[in-house]
Amino acid sequence: MENNLVLRTQPSARLPVEVIERKGLGHPDTICDALSENLSRNLCRWFLDQTGKILHHNLDKALLRGGKAHAEFGGEQVAEPIDIYFAGRAVTEVGSKKVPIEELAIDGSRTWLKEHLHALDVEKHVRIHCLVRPGSDDLSDLFSRSGNDEIPKANDTSLGVGYAPLNSLEQAVLDAGEMLDRKSGLLPHPARGEDTKIMAIRHDDKVEFTVACAMIAPSSTMRPPIIPNAVIL
């Protein structure tokens, strides 16, 4: 007797309840994902420049420990900096040459943070720790046994999931999030931080948005913000 499993799907917009969440560029989860991916890209470029191929590395582990600040109207004081930790495995030596993983992690992270978080002083208020260790011999050997024209071998499985196009509510959440991320150029305001989260909940035809947005207390190097009469998202 055969057992058949049949999956039937329908567009989310037709369901009675829909929940959508988006985290902004300054959210700790987004920062950890972005910095890990940035380090992997920079390391791949180094491997390609030095060897002509990408060598073994797993750099998807990152931890952000929040700092501590005292904020008040008209100013702020950072008591403890943010700590960012990278962990994982990677080839650390190519022949007699040491792979500059720590340098790539620190310089690449500071560049990304400066580019995306407008009010963060990355030299004073962020400490970056690189705890990457060499990979095991058998995992590294998998990559070394792959030819330049072959798909690299792996010791694990992975699955990619994607979907398109966005429905109207998903697009609305994305547009609102990008505006808060300062990507759209709308409402540029120094008092608005990039640590944001948006959640939209739809019950039939009724939609409610919840928006969490960090506010920046001006430092001595930032001009005092002009507080508008109304906050517009």
C-alpha positions as a Markdown table, in Angstrom:
| # | Residue | x | y | z |
|---|---|---|---|---|
| 1 | Met | 0.0 | 0.0 | 0.0 |
| 2 | Glu | 1.4 | 3.4 | -1.0 |
| 3 | Asn | 1.2 | 6.4 | 1.2 |
| 4 | Asn | 1.1 | 9.6 | -0.7 |
| 5 | Leu | 1.8 | 13.0 | 0.9 |
| 6 | Val | 0.2 | 15.8 | -0.9 |
| 7 | Leu | 1.0 | 19.4 | 0.0 |
| 8 | Arg | -1.4 | 22.1 | -1.0 |
| 9 | Thr | -0.5 | 25.8 | -0.7 |
| 10 | Gln | -2.3 | 29.0 | -1.2 |
| 11 | Pro | -1.0 | 32.6 | -1.3 |
| 12 | Ser | -0.5 | 34.1 | 2.1 |
| 13 | Ala | -2.7 | 37.1 | 1.2 |
| 14 | Arg | -5.7 | 34.7 | 1.1 |
| 15 | Leu | -5.1 | 33.4 | 4.6 |
| 16 | Pro | -7.2 | 34.9 | 7.5 |
| 17 | Val | -4.1 | 35.8 | 9.5 |
| 18 | Glu | -0.7 | 37.0 | 8.3 |
| 19 | Val | 2.4 | 38.0 | 10.4 |
| 20 | Ile | 5.5 | 39.6 | 8.9 |
| 21 | Glu | 8.6 | 40.8 | 10.7 |
| 22 | Arg | 11.7 | 42.7 | 9.5 |
| 23 | Lys | 14.8 | 43.6 | 11.5 |
| 24 | Gly | 16.8 | 46.7 | 10.5 |
| 25 | Leu | 20.5 | 47.1 | 9.7 |
| 26 | Gly | 21.3 | 48.0 | 13.3 |
| 27 | His | 19.5 | 45.0 | 15.0 |
| 28 | Pro | 22.1 | 42.7 | 16.6 |
| 29 | Asp | 20.9 | 39.7 | 14.6 |
| 30 | Thr | 21.3 | 41.6 | 11.3 |
| 31 | Ile | 24.8 | 42.9 | 12.4 |
| 32 | Cys | 26.0 | 39.4 | 13.2 |
| 33 | Asp | 24.8 | 37.9 | 10.0 |
| 34 | Ala | 26.1 | 40.8 | 7.9 |
| 35 | Leu | 29.6 | 40.8 | 9.5 |
| 36 | Ser | 29.9 | 37.1 | 9.2 |
| 37 | Glu | 29.0 | 37.2 | 5.6 |
| 38 | Asn | 31.4 | 40.2 | 5.1 |
| 39 | Leu | 34.3 | 38.3 | 6.6 |
| 40 | Ser | 33.6 | 35.2 | 4.5 |
| 41 | Arg | 33.6 | 37.4 | 1.3 |
| 42 | Asn | 36.8 | 39.1 | 2.2 |
| 43 | Leu | 38.5 | 35.8 | 3.1 |
| 44 | Cys | 37.3 | 34.3 | -0.2 |
| 45 | Arg | 38.9 | 37.3 | -2.1 |
| 46 | Trp | 42.1 | 36.7 | -0.2 |
| 47 | Phe | 42.1 | 33.0 | -1.0 |
| 48 | Leu | 41.4 | 33.7 | -4.7 |
| 49 | Asp | 44.2 | 36.3 | -4.9 |
| 50 | Gln | 46.7 | 34.0 | -3.2 |
| 51 | Thr | 45.8 | 30.5 | -4.5 |
| 52 | Gly | 43.3 | 31.0 | -7.3 |
| 53 | Lys | 40.6 | 29.1 | -5.4 |
| 54 | Ile | 38.5 | 29.3 | -2.3 |
| 55 | Leu | 39.8 | 27.2 | 0.6 |
| 56 | His | 37.8 | 25.6 | 3.4 |
| 57 | His | 36.2 | 27.9 | 6.0 |
| 58 | Asn | 33.0 | 28.0 | 8.2 |
| 59 | Leu | 32.5 | 31.5 | 9.5 |
| 60 | Asp | 28.8 | 31.6 | 10.3 |
| 61 | Lys | 29.2 | 32.0 | 14.1 |
| 62 | Ala | 29.1 | 35.4 | 15.5 |
| 63 | Leu | 28.0 | 36.9 | 18.9 |
| 64 | Leu | 27.2 | 40.5 | 19.7 |
| 65 | Arg | 27.3 | 41.5 | 23.4 |
| 66 | Gly | 25.6 | 44.8 | 23.8 |
| 67 | Gly | 27.4 | 47.7 | 25.4 |
| 68 | Lys | 26.2 | 50.1 | 28.1 |
| 69 | Ala | 25.3 | 53.7 | 27.8 |
| 70 | His | 23.7 | 56.5 | 29.8 |
| 71 | Ala | 21.4 | 58.5 | 27.6 |
| 72 | Glu | 19.5 | 61.7 | 28.4 |
| 73 | Phe | 18.0 | 64.6 | 26.6 |
| 74 | Gly | 20.8 | 66.5 | 25.0 |
| 75 | Gly | 23.6 | 64.0 | 25.4 |
| 76 | Glu | 24.9 | 60.5 | 26.1 |
| 77 | Gln | 27.8 | 58.7 | 27.7 |
| 78 | Val | 29.0 | 55.3 | 26.7 |
| 79 | Ala | 30.1 | 53.4 | 29.8 |
| 80 | Glu | 31.0 | 50.0 | 28.1 |
| 81 | Pro | 31.6 | 49.3 | 24.4 |
| 82 | Ile | 29.9 | 46.7 | 22.2 |
| 83 | Asp | 31.8 | 43.4 | 21.9 |
| 84 | Ile | 31.6 | 41.4 | 18.7 |
| 85 | Tyr | 33.0 | 37.8 | 18.6 |
| 86 | Phe | 33.8 | 35.8 | 15.5 |
| 87 | Ala | 34.1 | 32.0 | 15.8 |
| 88 | Gly | 34.4 | 29.1 | 13.4 |
| 89 | Arg | 37.0 | 27.3 | 11.4 |
| 90 | Ala | 39.2 | 28.3 | 8.5 |
| 91 | Val | 42.5 | 27.5 | 6.8 |
| 92 | Thr | 44.9 | 29.7 | 8.7 |
| 93 | Glu | 48.1 | 29.0 | 6.7 |
| 94 | Val | 48.8 | 28.8 | 3.0 |
| 95 | Gly | 52.2 | 27.3 | 2.5 |
| 96 | Ser | 54.5 | 29.4 | 4.7 |
| 97 | Lys | 52.1 | 32.4 | 4.6 |
| 98 | Lys | 49.7 | 33.1 | 7.5 |
| 99 | Val | 46.2 | 34.0 | 6.5 |
| 100 | Pro | 45.3 | 37.4 | 8.0 |
| 101 | Ile | 41.9 | 36.4 | 9.3 |
| 102 | Glu | 42.0 | 38.7 | 12.4 |
| 103 | Glu | 43.0 | 41.7 | 10.2 |
| 104 | Leu | 40.2 | 40.9 | 7.7 |
| 105 | Ala | 37.7 | 40.5 | 10.6 |
| 106 | Ile | 38.5 | 43.7 | 12.3 |
| 107 | Asp | 39.1 | 46.0 | 9.3 |
| 108 | Gly | 36.1 | 44.6 | 7.4 |
| 109 | Ser | 33.8 | 44.9 | 10.3 |
| 110 | Arg | 34.7 | 48.5 | 11.1 |
| 111 | Thr | 34.2 | 49.4 | 7.4 |
| 112 | Trp | 30.7 | 47.8 | 7.4 |
| 113 | Leu | 29.7 | 49.4 | 10.7 |
| 114 | Lys | 30.9 | 52.9 | 9.6 |
| 115 | Glu | 29.0 | 52.6 | 6.4 |
| 116 | His | 25.7 | 51.4 | 7.9 |
| 117 | Leu | 25.4 | 52.8 | 11.5 |
| 118 | His | 25.7 | 56.6 | 11.2 |
| 119 | Ala | 26.0 | 57.5 | 14.9 |
| 120 | Leu | 28.3 | 54.7 | 16.1 |
| 121 | Asp | 32.0 | 55.5 | 16.8 |
| 122 | Val | 33.5 | 52.2 | 15.8 |
| 123 | Glu | 37.0 | 53.1 | 17.0 |
| 124 | Lys | 35.9 | 53.9 | 20.6 |
| 125 | His | 32.7 | 52.0 | 21.1 |
| 126 | Val | 33.2 | 48.6 | 19.5 |
| 127 | Arg | 35.7 | 45.8 | 20.3 |
| 128 | Ile | 36.1 | 43.0 | 17.8 |
| 129 | His | 37.4 | 39.6 | 18.8 |
| 130 | Cys | 38.5 | 37.0 | 16.3 |
| 131 | Leu | 38.3 | 33.5 | 17.8 |
| 132 | Val | 38.6 | 31.6 | 14.5 |
| 133 | Arg | 40.6 | 28.4 | 14.7 |
| 134 | Pro | 42.1 | 26.1 | 12.0 |
| 135 | Gly | 39.8 | 23.5 | 10.5 |
| 136 | Ser | 40.3 | 19.8 | 10.9 |
| 137 | Asp | 42.7 | 18.1 | 8.4 |
| 138 | Asp | 39.9 | 15.9 | 6.8 |
| 139 | Leu | 37.7 | 18.9 | 6.1 |
| 140 | Ser | 40.5 | 21.0 | 4.7 |
| 141 | Asp | 41.5 | 18.1 | 2.6 |
| 142 | Leu | 38.1 | 17.9 | 0.9 |
| 143 | Phe | 38.7 | 21.3 | -0.6 |
| 144 | Ser | 42.3 | 20.6 | -1.6 |
| 145 | Arg | 41.1 | 17.5 | -3.5 |
| 146 | Ser | 38.7 | 19.6 | -5.6 |
| 147 | Gly | 40.1 | 20.8 | -8.9 |
| 148 | Asn | 39.9 | 24.5 | -10.0 |
| 149 | Asp | 37.0 | 23.7 | -12.4 |
| 150 | Glu | 35.1 | 21.4 | -10.0 |
| 151 | Ile | 32.3 | 22.3 | -7.6 |
| 152 | Pro | 34.0 | 22.2 | -4.1 |
| 153 | Lys | 33.3 | 19.1 | -2.1 |
| 154 | Ala | 31.6 | 19.4 | 1.3 |
| 155 | Asn | 31.1 | 17.4 | 4.4 |
| 156 | Asp | 27.6 | 18.7 | 5.2 |
| 157 | Thr | 24.2 | 19.3 | 3.7 |
| 158 | Ser | 22.6 | 22.6 | 3.1 |
| 159 | Leu | 19.2 | 23.9 | 1.8 |
| 160 | Gly | 18.3 | 27.1 | 0.3 |
| 161 | Val | 14.8 | 28.5 | 0.3 |
| 162 | Gly | 13.4 | 31.4 | -1.6 |
| 163 | Tyr | 10.1 | 32.9 | -2.7 |
| 164 | Ala | 8.8 | 35.6 | -5.0 |
| 165 | Pro | 7.1 | 37.9 | -5.7 |
| 166 | Leu | 6.3 | 39.8 | -2.5 |
| 167 | Asn | 2.6 | 40.3 | -1.7 |
| 168 | Ser | 1.4 | 43.8 | -0.9 |
| 169 | Leu | 1.9 | 43.6 | 2.9 |
| 170 | Glu | 5.4 | 42.1 | 2.6 |
| 171 | Gln | 6.3 | 44.9 | 0.2 |
| 172 | Ala | 4.9 | 47.5 | 2.6 |
| 173 | Val | 7.0 | 46.1 | 5.5 |
| 174 | Leu | 10.1 | 46.0 | 3.3 |
| 175 | Asp | 9.6 | 49.6 | 2.1 |
| 176 | Ala | 9.0 | 50.9 | 5.7 |
| 177 | Gly | 12.1 | 49.0 | 6.8 |
| 178 | Glu | 14.3 | 50.4 | 4.1 |
| 179 | Met | 13.1 | 53.9 | 4.9 |
| 180 | Leu | 14.1 | 53.4 | 8.6 |
| 181 | Asp | 17.4 | 52.0 | 7.4 |
| 182 | Arg | 18.0 | 55.3 | 5.7 |
| 183 | Lys | 18.3 | 53.6 | 2.3 |
| 184 | Ser | 15.4 | 55.5 | 0.7 |
| 185 | Gly | 16.8 | 59.0 | 1.4 |
| 186 | Leu | 13.4 | 59.9 | 2.9 |
| 187 | Leu | 13.3 | 61.7 | 6.2 |
| 188 | Pro | 17.0 | 61.7 | 7.0 |
| 189 | His | 17.3 | 62.5 | 10.7 |
| 190 | Pro | 20.3 | 62.1 | 13.0 |
| 191 | Ala | 18.0 | 61.2 | 15.9 |
| 192 | Arg | 16.8 | 58.0 | 14.3 |
| 193 | Gly | 19.0 | 55.0 | 14.8 |
| 194 | Glu | 19.3 | 51.9 | 12.6 |
| 195 | Asp | 18.3 | 49.4 | 15.4 |
| 196 | Thr | 14.8 | 48.8 | 14.2 |
| 197 | Lys | 12.2 | 46.1 | 14.0 |
| 198 | Ile | 8.8 | 46.2 | 12.2 |
| 199 | Met | 6.0 | 43.7 | 12.7 |
| 200 | Ala | 2.8 | 43.7 | 10.7 |
| 201 | Ile | -0.2 | 41.6 | 11.6 |
| 202 | Arg | -3.2 | 41.2 | 9.3 |
| 203 | His | -6.5 | 39.9 | 10.4 |
| 204 | Asp | -8.6 | 39.6 | 7.3 |
| 205 | Asp | -8.6 | 43.2 | 5.9 |
| 206 | Lys | -7.3 | 44.9 | 9.1 |
| 207 | Val | -3.6 | 45.5 | 9.4 |
| 208 | Glu | -1.6 | 46.7 | 12.4 |
| 209 | Phe | 2.0 | 47.8 | 12.3 |
| 210 | Thr | 4.3 | 47.8 | 15.3 |
| 211 | Val | 7.5 | 49.8 | 14.8 |
| 212 | Ala | 10.5 | 49.8 | 17.2 |
| 213 | Cys | 13.1 | 52.4 | 16.4 |
| 214 | Ala | 16.1 | 53.3 | 18.4 |
| 215 | Met | 16.6 | 57.0 | 19.1 |
| 216 | Ile | 20.1 | 58.6 | 19.3 |
| 217 | Ala | 21.1 | 61.0 | 22.0 |
| 218 | Pro | 23.5 | 63.5 | 20.4 |
| 219 | Ser | 27.1 | 63.5 | 21.3 |
| 220 | Ser | 29.4 | 66.5 | 21.3 |
| 221 | Thr | 30.3 | 65.7 | 17.6 |
| 222 | Met | 26.7 | 65.5 | 16.4 |
| 223 | Arg | 24.5 | 68.5 | 15.8 |
| 224 | Pro | 21.4 | 68.6 | 18.0 |
| 225 | Pro | 18.4 | 67.0 | 16.3 |
| 226 | Ile | 15.4 | 69.0 | 15.3 |
| 227 | Ile | 12.4 | 67.2 | 16.8 |
| 228 | Pro | 9.5 | 67.3 | 14.4 |
| 229 | Asn | 5.9 | 68.0 | 15.6 |
| 230 | Ala | 4.9 | 64.6 | 14.2 |
| 231 | Val | 6.8 | 61.4 | 13.7 |
| 232 | Ile | 6.2 | 60.1 | 10.2 |
| 233 | Leu | 7.3 | 56.6 | 9.2 |
